[in-house]
Amino acid sequence: MFCLAIKIEFLDRLLGLTYSTPRNKIQTCVERISTMLKNHEEVDQELIMVRFNEFNDSSLDIFLYFYTKTTSWPEYLRVKENINYNIMEILEQEDVSIAFPSRSIYLEQSK
């Protein structure tokens, strides 16, 4: 007889920071979020990825990928919420803003 343990995947997600975010702040946020996940009791420690991933159209993206330990959907949502609050706290402490999709329009003046 065996027991099958199922891990619910925390959605691989991109966390978009504003383009005005300095490189050192991005590095600090990546390190602090990674440390937070590695110290979180309800995150499976087998695979945690937190990386500065991409220069997107409207943001500098940090890639997050990890699993929770729970197989219960309500518990998963509680853990996810807790992690989101922890990420928000880190960003607030580092004075870093989350980007939102935007476009700049430049109007050329005719002479």
C-alpha distances in whole Angstrom, upper triangle without the diagonal:
4,7,10,13,16,20,23,26,29,31,33,36,40,42,46,48,52,54,56,53,54,52,52,50,48,47,47,45,42,42,41,39,37,37,36,33,32,33,31,28,27,27,24,26,25,27,30,34,37,40,43,43,46,49,49,52,52,50,48,45,42,39,36,32,29,26,25,22,22,20,23,26,28,27,27,31,32,30,32,35,35,35,38,40,40,41,44,45,44,47,49,49,50,52,51,51,48,50,51,52,55,58,62,65,68,71,74,77,80,83
4,7,10,13,16,19,22,25,28,29,33,36,38,42,45,48,50,52,50,51,48,48,47,44,43,43,41,38,38,38,35,33,33,33,29,28,29,28,25,23,23,21,22,21,24,27,30,33,36,40,39,42,46,45,48,48,46,45,41,38,35,32,28,25,22,21,18,18,17,20,23,25,24,24,28,28,27,29,32,32,32,34,37,36,37,40,41,41,43,45,46,46,49,47,47,45,46,47,48,52,55,58,61,64,67,70,74,76,80
4,6,10,13,16,19,22,25,27,30,33,35,39,42,45,47,49,47,48,46,45,44,41,40,40,38,36,35,35,32,30,31,30,26,26,27,25,22,20,20,18,20,19,21,24,27,30,34,37,37,40,43,43,45,45,43,42,38,35,32,29,25,22,19,18,15,15,13,16,19,22,20,20,24,25,23,25,28,28,28,31,33,33,34,37,38,38,40,42,43,43,46,44,44,41,43,44,45,49,52,55,58,61,64,67,71,73,77
4,6,10,13,16,19,21,23,26,30,32,36,38,42,44,46,44,45,43,43,41,38,38,38,35,33,33,33,30,28,29,28,24,24,25,23,21,18,18,16,18,17,19,21,24,28,31,34,33,36,40,39,42,42,40,39,35,32,29,26,22,19,16,16,13,13,11,14,17,20,19,18,22,23,21,23,26,26,26,28,31,30,31,34,35,35,37,40,40,41,43,41,41,38,40,41,42,45,48,52,55,58,61,64,67,70,73
4,7,10,13,16,18,20,24,27,29,33,35,39,41,43,40,42,40,39,38,35,34,34,32,29,29,29,26,24,25,24,21,20,21,19,17,15,14,12,15,14,16,18,21,24,28,31,31,33,37,36,39,39,37,36,32,29,26,23,19,16,13,12,9,9,8,12,14,17,15,15,18,19,18,19,23,23,22,25,27,27,28,31,32,32,34,36,37,37,39,38,37,35,37,37,39,43,45,49,52,55,58,61,64,67,71
4,6,9,13,15,17,20,24,26,29,32,36,38,40,38,39,37,37,36,33,32,32,30,27,28,28,24,23,24,23,19,20,21,19,17,14,13,11,14,13,15,17,19,22,25,29,28,31,34,33,36,36,34,33,29,26,23,20,17,14,10,10,8,8,6,10,12,15,14,12,16,17,16,17,20,21,20,22,25,25,25,28,30,30,31,34,35,35,37,35,35,32,34,34,35,39,42,45,48,52,55,58,61,64,67
4,6,9,12,14,17,20,22,26,29,32,35,37,34,35,34,34,32,29,29,29,26,24,24,24,21,19,21,19,16,16,18,15,14,11,10,8,12,11,12,13,16,19,22,25,25,27,31,30,33,33,30,29,25,23,20,16,13,10,6,6,6,6,6,9,11,14,12,10,13,15,13,13,17,18,17,19,22,21,22,25,26,26,28,30,31,31,33,31,31,29,30,31,32,36,39,42,45,48,52,55,58,61,64
4,6,9,12,14,18,20,23,26,30,32,34,32,34,32,33,30,28,28,28,25,23,24,23,20,19,21,19,15,17,18,15,15,11,10,10,13,13,13,14,16,18,21,24,23,26,29,28,30,30,28,27,23,21,18,15,12,9,6,6,7,7,6,8,8,11,10,7,10,13,11,11,14,16,15,16,19,20,20,22,24,24,26,28,29,30,31,29,29,26,27,28,29,33,36,39,42,46,49,52,55,58,61
4,6,8,11,15,17,20,23,27,29,31,29,31,29,29,28,25,25,25,22,20,21,21,17,16,19,17,14,16,18,15,15,12,10,10,12,12,11,11,13,15,17,20,19,22,25,24,27,27,24,24,20,18,14,11,8,7,5,6,9,9,9,11,11,14,12,9,11,14,12,10,14,15,14,15,18,18,18,20,23,22,23,26,27,27,29,27,26,23,25,25,26,30,33,36,39,42,46,48,52,55,58
4,6,8,12,13,17,20,23,26,28,26,28,26,27,24,22,22,22,19,17,19,18,14,14,17,15,12,14,16,13,14,11,9,10,13,13,11,10,11,13,15,18,17,20,23,22,24,24,21,21,17,15,12,9,7,6,5,6,10,10,11,12,11,13,12,8,9,12,9,7,11,12,10,11,15,15,14,17,19,19,20,22,24,24,25,23,22,20,21,22,23,27,30,33,36,40,43,46,49,52,55
4,6,9,12,15,18,22,24,26,24,26,25,26,24,21,22,22,19,17,20,19,15,16,18,17,14,17,19,17,18,15,13,14,16,16,13,12,12,13,15,17,16,17,20,19,21,21,19,19,15,13,10,8,7,8,8,10,14,14,14,15,13,15,15,11,11,14,12,9,12,14,12,12,16,16,15,17,20,20,20,23,24,24,25,22,21,18,19,19,20,24,27,30,33,37,40,43,46,49,52
4,7,10,13,16,20,22,24,22,24,23,24,22,18,19,20,17,15,17,18,14,14,17,16,14,16,19,17,19,17,14,14,15,15,12,10,9,10,12,13,12,14,17,16,19,19,17,16,12,11,7,6,5,7,9,12,16,17,17,18,17,19,18,14,15,17,15,12,15,16,13,13,17,17,15,17,20,19,19,22,24,23,24,21,20,17,18,18,19,23,26,29,32,35,38,41,44,47,50
4,6,9,13,16,18,21,19,21,20,21,19,16,18,18,15,13,16,17,13,14,17,16,14,17,19,18,20,18,15,17,18,18,15,12,11,10,11,12,11,12,15,14,16,16,13,13,9,8,6,5,7,10,12,14,18,19,19,20,18,20,19,15,15,17,15,12,14,16,13,11,15,15,13,15,18,17,16,19,21,20,21,18,17,13,14,15,16,19,22,25,29,32,35,38,41,44,47
4,6,9,13,15,17,16,18,17,19,17,13,15,17,13,12,15,16,13,14,17,17,15,18,21,20,22,21,18,19,20,20,17,14,11,10,10,9,8,9,11,10,13,12,10,9,6,5,5,6,9,12,15,17,21,22,23,24,22,23,22,19,18,20,18,14,16,17,14,12,16,16,12,14,17,16,14,18,20,18,19,15,14,11,11,12,13,17,19,22,25,28,32,34,38,41,44
4,7,10,13,15,13,15,15,16,14,11,13,14,11,10,14,14,11,13,16,15,15,18,20,19,22,20,18,20,20,21,18,15,13,10,10,9,10,10,12,11,13,12,9,8,5,5,6,7,11,14,17,18,22,23,24,25,23,23,22,19,18,19,17,14,15,16,13,11,13,13,10,11,14,13,11,14,16,15,15,12,10,7,9,10,12,15,19,21,25,27,31,34,37,40,43
4,7,9,12,10,13,14,16,13,11,14,15,12,12,16,16,14,16,19,18,18,21,23,22,26,24,22,24,24,25,22,18,16,13,12,10,10,9,9,8,10,8,5,5,4,6,9,11,14,17,20,22,26,27,28,28,26,26,26,23,21,22,21,17,18,19,16,13,16,16,12,12,15,14,11,14,17,15,14,10,9,6,5,8,9,12,15,17,21,24,27,30,33,36,39
4,7,8,7,10,11,13,10,8,12,13,10,11,15,15,14,16,19,18,19,22,23,23,27,26,24,26,25,27,23,20,17,14,13,10,11,10,10,10,11,9,5,5,6,8,11,13,17,20,23,24,28,29,31,31,29,29,28,25,23,24,23,19,19,20,17,15,16,16,12,12,14,13,9,12,14,12,11,7,6,5,5,8,11,12,15,17,21,23,26,29,32,35,38
4,5,6,9,11,14,11,10,14,15,13,14,18,18,17,20,22,22,23,25,27,27,30,29,27,29,29,30,27,24,21,17,16,13,14,12,10,10,10,7,5,6,9,11,15,17,21,23,27,28,32,33,34,34,32,32,31,28,27,27,26,23,22,23,21,18,19,19,15,14,17,15,12,13,16,13,11,8,6,6,5,8,10,10,13,14,17,19,23,26,28,32,34
4,5,8,10,13,11,10,14,16,14,16,19,19,19,21,24,24,25,27,29,29,33,32,30,32,31,32,28,25,22,19,16,13,14,11,9,9,10,7,6,6,10,12,16,19,22,25,29,30,34,35,37,37,35,35,34,31,30,31,29,26,26,26,24,21,22,22,18,18,20,18,14,16,18,15,13,10,9,10,8,11,11,11,12,13,16,18,22,24,27,30,32
4,6,9,12,10,10,14,15,14,16,19,19,20,22,24,24,26,28,29,30,33,33,31,33,32,34,30,27,24,20,18,15,16,15,12,13,13,11,9,9,13,15,18,21,24,27,31,32,36,37,39,39,37,37,36,33,31,32,30,27,27,27,24,22,23,22,19,18,19,17,14,15,16,13,11,9,9,11,10,13,14,14,15,14,18,19,22,24,27,30,33
4,7,8,7,7,10,11,11,13,15,16,16,18,20,21,22,24,26,26,30,30,28,30,29,30,27,24,21,17,15,12,14,13,12,13,15,12,9,8,11,12,16,18,22,24,28,29,33,34,36,37,35,34,33,31,29,29,28,25,24,24,22,20,20,19,16,15,16,14,11,13,13,10,9,7,8,10,10,13,15,16,17,18,21,22,26,28,31,34,36
4,6,5,7,9,10,11,13,15,16,17,19,20,21,23,25,26,27,31,31,29,31,29,31,28,24,21,18,15,12,15,15,13,15,17,15,12,10,13,14,17,19,23,26,29,31,34,36,38,39,37,37,36,33,32,32,30,27,27,26,24,22,22,21,18,18,18,15,13,15,14,11,11,9,11,13,14,17,19,19,20,20,24,24,28,30,32,36,37
4,5,5,6,9,10,11,12,14,15,17,18,20,21,23,24,26,30,30,27,29,27,28,25,22,19,15,13,10,13,13,12,15,17,16,13,10,12,12,16,18,21,24,27,29,32,35,37,38,36,37,35,32,32,32,29,27,27,26,23,22,23,21,18,18,19,16,14,16,16,12,13,11,13,15,15,19,20,21,22,22,26,27,30,32,35,38,40
4,5,5,6,9,10,11,12,14,15,16,18,20,21,22,24,28,29,26,28,26,27,25,21,19,15,14,12,15,16,16,18,21,19,16,13,14,14,17,18,22,24,27,29,32,34,37,38,36,36,34,32,31,31,28,26,27,26,22,22,22,20,17,18,18,14,13,15,14,10,12,11,14,16,17,21,23,24,25,25,29,30,33,35,38,41,43
4,5,5,6,9,10,10,12,14,15,16,18,20,21,22,26,27,24,26,25,27,24,20,18,14,13,11,15,15,15,17,19,17,14,12,13,12,15,17,20,22,25,27,30,32,34,35,34,33,32,29,28,28,26,24,23,22,19,18,19,16,14,14,14,11,9,11,11,7,8,7,11,13,14,18,21,22,24,24,28,29,33,35,37,41,42
4,5,5,6,9,10,11,12,14,15,17,18,20,21,25,25,22,24,23,24,21,18,15,11,10,7,11,12,12,14,17,15,12,9,9,8,12,13,17,19,23,24,28,30,32,33,31,32,30,27,26,26,24,22,22,21,18,17,18,16,13,14,15,11,10,13,13,9,11,8,11,12,13,17,19,20,22,23,27,28,32,34,37,40,42
4,5,5,6,9,10,11,12,14,16,17,18,20,24,24,22,23,21,22,20,16,14,10,9,8,11,13,14,17,20,19,15,12,12,10,13,14,17,19,22,24,27,29,32,33,32,32,30,28,28,27,24,23,23,22,19,19,19,17,14,16,16,12,12,15,14,11,13,12,14,15,17,20,22,24,26,27,30,32,35,37,40,43,45
4,5,5,6,8,10,10,12,14,15,16,18,22,23,21,22,21,23,20,17,15,11,11,11,14,16,17,20,22,21,17,14,14,12,14,15,18,19,22,23,26,29,31,32,31,31,29,27,26,26,23,21,22,20,17,17,17,14,12,14,13,9,10,12,11,8,11,10,14,15,17,21,23,25,27,28,32,33,37,39,42,45,47
4,5,5,6,8,10,10,12,14,15,16,20,20,18,20,19,21,19,15,13,10,10,9,13,15,16,18,20,18,15,12,11,9,12,12,15,17,20,21,24,26,28,29,28,28,26,23,23,22,20,18,18,17,14,13,14,11,9,10,11,7,7,10,10,7,10,9,11,12,15,18,21,23,25,27,30,32,36,38,41,44,47
4,6,5,6,9,10,11,12,14,15,19,19,17,18,17,18,15,12,10,6,6,7,10,13,15,17,20,19,15,12,10,7,9,9,12,14,17,19,22,24,27,28,27,27,25,23,23,22,19,18,19,18,14,14,16,13,10,13,13,10,10,14,13,11,14,12,14,14,16,19,21,24,26,28,31,33,37,39,42,45,48
4,6,5,6,9,10,10,12,14,18,19,16,18,16,17,15,12,11,8,9,10,14,16,18,20,24,22,19,16,14,11,12,12,14,15,18,19,22,25,27,29,28,28,26,24,24,23,20,19,20,18,15,16,17,13,12,14,14,10,12,15,14,12,15,14,17,17,19,23,25,27,30,31,35,37,40,42,45,49,51
4,5,5,6,9,10,11,12,16,17,15,17,16,18,16,13,12,10,11,13,16,19,20,22,25,23,19,17,15,12,14,12,15,15,18,18,21,23,26,27,27,26,24,22,22,21,18,17,17,15,12,13,13,10,9,12,11,7,9,12,11,10,13,13,15,16,19,22,25,27,30,31,35,37,41,43,46,49,52
4,5,5,6,9,10,10,14,15,12,15,14,16,14,10,10,7,10,11,14,17,19,20,23,21,18,15,13,10,11,9,11,12,14,15,18,20,23,24,23,23,21,18,18,18,15,13,14,13,9,10,11,8,6,10,10,7,9,12,12,11,14,13,15,14,17,20,23,25,28,30,34,36,40,42,45,49,51
4,5,5,6,9,10,13,14,11,13,11,13,11,7,7,6,9,11,14,17,20,21,25,23,20,17,15,11,11,9,10,10,13,14,17,19,22,24,23,24,21,19,20,19,16,15,16,15,11,13,14,11,10,14,14,11,13,16,15,15,18,16,18,17,20,23,25,28,31,33,36,39,42,45,48,51,53
4,5,5,6,9,12,14,11,13,11,14,13,10,11,10,12,15,18,21,23,25,28,26,23,20,18,14,14,12,13,13,15,15,17,20,23,25,25,25,22,20,21,20,16,16,17,15,12,14,15,11,11,14,14,11,14,16,15,15,18,18,20,20,23,26,28,31,34,35,39,41,45,47,50,54,56
4,6,5,6,10,11,10,12,11,15,14,11,12,11,14,16,19,22,24,25,28,26,23,20,18,15,15,12,13,12,14,13,15,18,21,22,22,22,19,17,18,16,13,13,14,11,8,11,11,8,8,12,11,9,12,15,14,14,17,17,19,18,22,24,27,30,33,35,39,41,45,47,50,54,56
4,5,5,8,9,6,9,8,11,10,7,9,9,13,16,18,21,24,24,27,26,23,21,18,14,13,10,10,8,10,10,12,15,18,19,19,19,16,14,16,15,11,11,13,11,8,11,12,9,10,13,13,12,15,17,17,17,20,19,20,19,22,24,27,30,33,35,39,42,45,48,51,54,57
4,6,8,10,7,8,6,10,10,7,10,11,14,17,19,23,26,27,30,29,25,23,20,16,15,12,12,10,11,11,13,16,19,21,21,22,19,17,19,18,14,14,17,14,12,15,16,13,13,17,16,15,17,20,19,19,22,21,23,22,25,28,30,33,36,38,42,44,48,51,54,57,59
4,6,9,8,10,9,12,13,11,14,14,17,20,22,26,28,29,32,31,27,25,23,19,18,15,15,13,13,12,13,16,20,21,22,21,18,17,19,17,13,15,16,13,11,15,15,12,13,17,15,14,18,20,18,19,22,22,24,23,27,29,32,35,38,40,44,46,50,52,55,59,61
4,6,6,9,9,13,13,11,14,14,18,21,23,26,28,29,32,30,27,25,22,19,18,14,14,11,11,10,10,13,16,17,18,18,14,13,15,13,10,11,13,10,9,12,13,10,12,15,15,14,17,19,19,20,23,22,23,23,26,28,31,34,37,39,43,46,49,52,55,58,61
4,6,8,9,13,14,13,16,17,21,24,26,29,32,32,35,34,30,29,26,22,21,17,16,13,12,9,9,11,15,16,17,17,13,13,15,13,10,12,14,11,11,15,15,13,16,18,18,18,21,23,22,24,26,26,27,26,29,31,34,37,40,43,46,49,53,55,58,62,64
4,7,9,12,13,12,16,17,21,24,25,28,31,31,33,32,29,28,25,21,19,16,14,11,9,6,5,7,11,12,13,13,10,9,12,10,7,10,12,10,10,13,14,13,15,18,18,18,21,23,23,24,27,26,26,25,28,29,32,35,39,41,45,48,51,54,57,60,63
4,6,9,9,9,12,13,17,20,21,25,28,28,31,30,27,25,22,18,16,12,11,7,6,4,6,9,12,14,14,15,12,10,13,12,8,10,13,11,9,13,15,13,14,17,18,18,20,22,22,23,26,24,25,23,26,28,30,33,36,39,43,46,49,52,55,58,61
4,6,7,8,12,14,18,21,22,25,28,29,32,31,28,26,23,20,17,14,11,7,5,5,5,9,12,14,16,17,14,12,15,15,12,13,16,15,13,16,18,17,17,21,21,21,23,26,26,26,29,27,28,26,28,30,32,35,38,41,45,47,51,54,57,60,63
4,6,6,10,13,16,20,21,24,28,29,32,31,28,26,23,19,17,14,11,8,8,9,9,13,15,18,19,21,17,16,18,18,14,15,18,17,14,18,20,17,18,21,22,20,23,25,25,25,28,27,28,26,29,31,33,36,39,41,45,47,51,54,57,60,63
4,7,10,13,16,20,21,24,28,29,32,32,29,26,23,20,17,14,11,8,8,10,10,14,16,19,20,22,19,17,20,21,17,17,21,20,17,20,23,20,20,24,25,23,25,28,28,28,30,29,30,28,30,32,33,37,39,42,45,48,51,54,57,60,63
4,7,10,13,17,17,20,24,25,28,28,25,23,19,16,13,11,8,6,7,10,12,15,17,20,20,22,20,17,19,20,17,16,20,19,16,18,21,19,18,22,23,21,23,26,26,25,28,26,27,25,27,28,30,33,36,38,42,44,48,50,54,56,59
4,7,10,14,14,18,21,22,26,25,22,20,17,13,10,8,6,5,8,10,12,16,18,20,20,22,19,16,18,19,15,14,17,17,13,15,18,16,15,18,20,18,19,22,22,22,24,22,23,21,23,25,27,30,33,35,39,41,45,47,51,54,57
4,6,10,11,14,18,19,22,22,19,16,13,10,7,6,5,6,10,13,16,19,20,23,22,24,22,18,20,21,17,16,18,18,14,16,18,16,14,18,19,17,18,21,22,20,23,20,21,19,21,23,24,27,30,32,36,38,42,44,47,50,53
4,7,9,12,15,17,20,20,16,13,10,7,6,5,7,9,12,15,18,20,23,24,23,24,22,19,20,21,17,15,18,17,13,14,16,14,12,15,17,14,14,18,18,17,19,16,17,16,18,20,22,25,27,29,33,35,39,41,44,48,50
4,6,9,12,14,18,18,14,11,8,5,5,7,9,12,16,18,22,24,26,27,26,28,26,23,23,24,21,19,21,20,16,17,19,17,14,17,18,15,15,19,19,17,19,16,17,16,17,19,21,23,25,27,31,33,36,39,42,45,47
4,6,9,11,15,15,11,8,6,4,6,9,12,15,19,21,25,27,29,30,29,30,28,25,25,26,23,20,22,22,18,18,20,18,15,17,19,16,14,18,19,16,17,14,15,14,14,17,18,20,22,24,27,29,33,35,38,41,44
4,7,9,13,14,11,8,6,5,6,9,12,15,19,22,25,27,28,30,28,30,29,25,25,26,24,21,23,23,20,19,22,20,17,19,21,18,17,21,22,19,20,17,17,15,15,17,17,19,21,23,26,28,32,34,37,40,43
4,6,9,11,8,6,5,7,8,12,15,18,22,25,28,30,31,32,30,32,31,27,27,28,26,23,24,25,22,20,23,22,19,20,23,20,18,22,23,20,20,17,16,14,13,15,15,17,18,20,23,25,28,30,34,37,39
4,7,8,6,5,6,10,11,15,18,22,25,28,31,33,34,35,33,34,33,30,29,31,29,25,26,27,24,22,24,24,20,21,23,21,18,22,23,20,20,16,15,14,12,14,13,14,15,16,19,21,25,27,30,33,36
4,6,5,6,7,10,12,15,18,22,25,27,31,32,33,34,31,32,32,29,28,29,28,24,25,27,23,21,24,24,20,20,23,22,19,22,24,21,20,17,15,13,10,11,10,11,12,14,18,20,23,26,29,32,35
4,6,8,10,14,15,19,21,25,28,30,34,35,35,36,33,34,34,31,29,31,30,26,27,29,26,23,26,26,22,22,25,24,21,23,25,23,22,18,16,14,10,10,8,8,9,11,14,16,20,22,26,28,31
4,7,9,13,15,18,21,25,27,29,33,34,35,35,32,33,33,30,28,29,28,25,25,26,24,21,23,23,20,19,22,21,18,20,22,20,18,15,12,10,7,7,5,6,8,10,13,16,20,22,26,29,32
4,6,9,12,15,18,22,25,27,30,31,33,33,30,31,31,27,26,27,26,22,23,24,21,18,20,20,17,16,19,18,15,17,19,17,16,12,10,8,6,7,8,9,11,13,17,19,23,25,29,32,35
4,7,10,13,17,20,23,25,29,31,32,33,30,31,30,27,26,27,25,22,23,23,20,18,20,20,16,16,19,16,14,17,18,15,15,11,11,9,8,11,11,13,15,16,20,22,26,28,31,34,37
4,6,10,13,16,20,22,26,27,28,29,27,28,27,24,23,24,22,19,20,21,18,16,18,18,14,15,18,16,13,17,19,16,16,13,12,10,9,11,12,15,17,19,23,25,28,31,34,37,40
4,7,10,13,17,19,23,24,26,27,25,26,25,22,21,22,20,17,18,18,15,14,16,15,12,14,16,13,12,16,17,15,16,13,13,11,11,14,15,18,20,23,26,28,32,35,38,41,44
4,7,10,14,16,20,22,23,24,23,24,23,19,19,21,18,15,17,18,14,14,17,16,13,15,18,16,15,19,20,18,19,16,16,13,14,16,17,20,23,25,28,31,35,37,40,43,46
4,7,10,13,16,18,20,21,20,21,19,16,16,18,15,12,15,15,11,11,15,14,11,14,16,14,14,18,19,18,20,17,17,15,16,18,19,22,25,28,31,34,38,40,43,47,49
4,7,10,14,16,17,19,18,20,18,15,16,17,14,12,15,16,12,13,17,15,14,17,19,17,18,21,22,21,23,21,21,18,19,21,22,26,28,31,34,37,41,43,47,50,53
4,7,10,12,14,16,16,18,16,12,14,15,12,11,14,14,11,13,16,15,14,18,19,18,19,22,23,23,25,22,23,20,22,24,25,29,32,34,38,41,44,47,50,53,56
4,7,9,10,13,13,15,13,10,12,14,11,10,14,14,12,14,17,16,16,19,21,20,22,25,25,25,27,25,25,23,25,26,28,31,34,37,41,43,47,50,53,56,59
4,6,8,10,11,12,9,7,10,11,8,8,12,12,10,13,16,15,16,19,20,20,22,24,25,26,28,26,26,24,26,27,29,33,36,39,42,45,49,52,55,58,61
4,7,9,11,13,10,8,12,12,9,11,15,14,13,16,18,18,19,22,23,23,25,27,28,28,31,29,29,27,30,31,33,36,40,43,46,49,52,55,59,62,65
4,5,8,9,7,6,10,10,9,11,14,14,14,17,19,18,20,22,24,24,26,28,29,30,32,30,30,28,30,31,33,37,40,43,46,50,53,56,59,62,65
4,6,9,8,7,11,12,11,13,16,16,17,19,21,21,22,25,26,27,29,31,32,33,35,33,32,30,32,32,34,37,41,44,47,50,53,56,60,63,66
4,6,5,6,9,10,10,12,14,15,16,18,20,21,22,24,26,27,28,30,32,33,34,33,32,29,31,31,33,37,40,44,47,50,53,56,59,62,66
4,5,5,6,9,10,10,12,14,15,16,18,20,21,22,24,26,27,28,30,31,32,31,30,27,29,28,30,34,37,40,43,47,50,53,56,59,62
4,5,5,6,9,10,11,12,14,15,17,19,20,21,23,25,26,27,29,31,31,30,29,26,29,28,30,34,37,41,44,47,50,53,56,59,63
4,5,5,6,8,10,11,12,14,15,17,18,20,21,23,24,26,27,29,30,29,28,26,28,29,31,34,38,41,44,48,51,54,57,60,63
4,5,5,6,9,10,11,12,14,15,16,18,20,21,22,24,26,27,28,27,26,24,26,26,28,32,35,38,41,45,48,51,54,57,60
4,5,5,6,9,10,10,12,14,15,16,18,20,21,22,24,26,27,25,24,21,24,24,26,29,33,36,39,42,45,49,52,55,58
4,5,5,6,9,10,11,12,14,15,17,19,20,21,23,25,26,24,24,22,25,25,27,31,34,37,41,44,47,50,53,56,60
4,5,5,6,9,10,11,12,14,15,17,18,20,21,23,24,23,23,21,24,24,27,30,34,37,40,43,47,50,53,56,59
4,5,5,6,9,10,10,12,14,15,16,18,20,21,22,21,20,18,20,21,23,27,30,33,37,40,43,46,49,52,56
4,5,5,6,9,10,11,12,14,15,16,18,20,21,20,19,17,20,20,23,26,30,33,36,39,42,46,48,52,55
4,5,5,6,9,10,11,13,14,15,17,19,20,19,19,18,21,22,25,28,32,34,38,41,44,47,50,53,56
4,5,5,6,9,10,11,12,14,15,17,18,17,17,16,19,20,23,26,30,32,36,39,42,45,48,52,54
4,5,5,6,9,10,11,12,14,15,16,15,14,12,16,17,20,23,27,29,33,36,39,42,45,48,51
4,5,5,6,9,10,10,12,14,15,14,14,13,17,18,22,24,28,30,34,37,40,43,46,49,52
4,5,5,6,9,10,11,12,14,14,14,14,18,20,23,26,29,31,35,38,41,44,47,50,53
4,5,5,6,9,10,11,12,11,11,11,14,17,20,23,26,28,32,34,38,41,43,47,50
4,5,5,6,9,10,10,9,9,9,13,15,19,21,25,26,30,33,36,39,41,45,48
4,5,5,6,9,10,10,11,12,16,18,22,24,27,29,33,35,38,41,44,47,50
4,5,5,6,8,9,11,12,15,18,22,24,27,28,32,34,38,40,43,47,49
4,5,5,6,5,7,8,12,15,18,20,23,25,28,31,34,37,39,43,45
4,5,5,6,8,10,13,16,20,21,25,26,29,31,34,37,39,43,45
4,5,8,11,13,16,20,23,25,27,28,32,34,37,40,42,45,48
4,5,9,12,15,18,22,23,25,26,30,31,35,37,39,43,45
4,7,10,13,16,20,20,23,23,27,28,32,34,36,40,42
4,7,10,13,16,17,20,21,24,26,30,32,35,38,41
4,6,9,13,14,17,18,22,24,27,30,33,36,39
4,7,10,12,15,17,21,24,27,30,33,36,39
4,7,9,12,14,17,20,24,27,29,33,36
4,6,10,13,16,19,22,25,28,32,35
4,7,10,14,17,20,23,26,29,33
4,7,10,13,16,20,23,26,29
4,6,10,13,16,19,22,25
4,7,10,13,16,19,22
4,6,10,13,16,19
4,6,10,13,16
4,6,9,13
4,6,9
4,6
4
